Amino acid sequence: MANPKIDFKLDDAEFRKLASQVMPEKAEKGLRRTAGQIERAAAKRAPVETKNLVNTITKSFSGSGYHVEAEIKATATYALFVHEGTGLFGPKAQKITPVNARALKIMTPNGVIYRKSSKGQKPQPFLKDAFEMEAPKLIPRILE
């Protein structure tokens, strides 16, 4: 299953301007700091029922200097469903119905319930929201 992915790239003109003002080590430090802030913000925004989803939010880096890349992801098997929504609120925009049974078995904090269909759950884009909040701070952090 694919994880939600959001790419952030600087345009060439903006990058050239930054590169003329900042050493590669400082650019990398700013990106690493911003990625850490995105990771923390995503963990705060993720729904917490068992802490499993929050515990799977991680960051990793590749490259260095001007060529460093950061990846922040949630690896819980259901992360994409939480992030993008399901049923009427998800990409297919239709009720969830059983395929091989007469009813859906739904686990809740209060026990099991059975339903003939479900509207699904609304999206909770914790990664996207964290990114949109923290990414604009990248350039000011690099220039500190």
C-alpha positions in Angstrom: 0.0 0.0 0.0 1.3 3.4 -0.9 2.0 6.0 1.8 0.8 9.6 1.5 3.6 11.5 -0.2 4.0 15.3 -0.6 7.0 16.6 -2.5 8.6 20.0 -1.8 11.0 21.5 -4.3 12.6 24.9 -4.6 12.5 26.6 -8.1 16.0 27.0 -9.7 16.1 30.8 -9.3 15.3 30.6 -5.6 17.8 27.8 -5.1 20.6 29.7 -6.8 19.9 32.7 -4.7 19.9 30.6 -1.5 23.1 28.7 -2.6 25.0 32.0 -3.1 24.1 33.0 0.5 24.4 29.8 2.4 27.0 27.1 2.9 25.8 23.5 2.1 26.2 22.4 5.8 23.8 25.2 6.8 21.2 24.2 4.2 21.4 20.6 5.3 21.0 21.6 9.0 17.9 23.7 8.1 16.3 20.9 6.2 17.0 18.4 9.0 15.5 20.7 11.6 12.4 21.4 9.5 11.9 17.6 8.8 12.1 17.0 12.6 9.5 19.7 13.2 7.2 18.2 10.5 7.6 14.7 12.1 6.7 16.1 15.5 3.7 18.1 14.2 2.4 15.1 12.3 2.6 13.0 15.5 0.6 15.6 17.3 -2.0 15.7 14.6 -2.4 12.0 14.1 -5.5 10.4 15.7 -4.6 8.5 18.9 -6.5 5.4 19.7 -3.7 3.0 20.5 -0.6 5.1 19.7 0.4 2.7 17.0 -0.1 5.2 14.2 1.9 7.9 16.0 4.7 5.4 16.8 5.1 4.6 13.1 5.7 8.3 12.0 9.4 8.5 11.2 11.9 10.6 9.3 14.9 9.6 7.3 17.5 11.4 5.2 19.6 10.7 2.2 22.4 12.7 0.6 24.1 15.7 2.2 24.6 19.4 1.8 22.6 21.0 -1.0 21.5 17.5 -2.1 20.0 16.2 1.1 16.5 14.8 0.9 14.1 14.2 3.9 11.3 11.6 4.0 8.7 11.7 6.7 6.2 8.9 6.6 3.7 6.8 8.6 4.1 3.1 8.1 1.1 1.7 10.0 -0.8 -0.5 7.6 -3.9 1.8 7.9 -2.1 5.1 7.7 -3.2 5.9 4.2 -6.9 5.1 5.1 -6.7 7.5 8.0 -4.9 10.2 6.0 -7.1 10.0 2.9 -10.4 8.8 4.3 -12.5 5.8 3.4 -16.0 5.1 2.0 -18.0 8.1 1.1 -15.2 10.4 2.2 -12.4 8.5 0.4 -11.2 8.3 -3.2 -14.1 6.0 -4.3 -16.8 8.1 -2.7 -19.1 5.2 -2.0 -20.4 3.3 1.1 -18.4 0.4 2.4 -20.4 -2.9 2.1 -19.4 -6.5 2.9 -18.1 -8.6 0.0 -18.2 -12.1 1.5 -20.6 -11.7 4.4 -24.0 -10.3 5.3 -22.6 -7.7 7.6 -19.4 -5.7 8.4 -17.6 -6.4 11.6 -16.4 -3.2 13.1 -14.1 -3.0 16.0 -14.7 -0.1 18.4 -13.1 0.9 21.7 -16.4 -0.3 23.3 -16.4 -3.7 21.5 -17.6 -5.2 18.2 -20.6 -3.9 16.2 -22.1 -5.3 13.0 -23.5 -3.2 10.2 -24.8 -3.8 6.7 -22.8 -0.8 5.4 -20.6 2.1 6.6 -20.2 5.6 5.4 -16.5 5.3 6.2 -14.3 7.8 7.9 -13.4 11.4 7.0 -9.8 12.1 6.0 -7.5 13.2 8.8 -4.5 14.5 6.7 -2.0 14.7 9.6 1.1 14.5 7.4 -0.2 17.1 4.9 -1.3 19.5 7.6 2.1 19.2 9.4 3.9 19.7 6.1 1.9 22.8 5.2 2.5 24.3 8.6 6.2 23.7 8.8 7.5 23.8 5.2 7.3 27.5 4.9 9.7 27.8 7.8 12.5 26.0 5.8 14.1 28.9 4.1 14.1 31.2 7.2 15.7 28.3 9.2 18.4 27.9 6.5 19.1 31.6 6.6 19.4 31.8 10.4 
